[in-house]
């Protein structure tokens, strides 16, 4: 019964992955048969300062995105769990960005922050705040990328955290209140341990997905100025399709797989040790 599904997974995931892995050990380009070169591609990207800049940018942006989403999800979920008025409307508004494509989202934010006609840019100027020059300032560019990604993907983390909070038995909160626990102590000793497995699940998925960040950066800055806002996916794209070096692009892809896999493995270990094993 499972054979068709397993065969489909092997055909669309495993075989292409193995081909890309083999390609990472070859010199390959348009109109040229792949030639085996061993570890030369990995050594070449390891000696490329743009690779390390892209890796550092990726790690910084991914951590800002993942933990920014997690903090906001906890805040919003805590408010919703309390039963605030118009809870369904608030939840619908927060979930709405998940229905918007990345292209539309970037266009919206670029329009809002346009220094000449952007409503948000004018409001910031009226409040005496500096302009966000994402096209010329790498910090502003990566910051705006992080903001857009958080806005787009917050609903995913929120749904997981909110569902986990709703599943916490009310008896635990009543017992904590009787014992004299403050709201912070109730969150720390009741809510947080109860939702910790859900938190690790959200972190695993968001780290893996965020590590492939491409559209927001490509549509906003395309890695500029002077390749200072490149992330790993942009570096991979340029190696493969701008410089037509499929071997280096494949090597970059497998480095991304290994780094994100190590991060996911660490959180899976924590999930097992502090979550599932304690509840077994």
Order of alpha helices (4+ residues) and beta strands (2+ residues): alpha-alpha-beta-beta-alpha-alpha-alpha-alpha-alpha-alpha-alpha-alpha-alpha-alpha-alpha-alpha
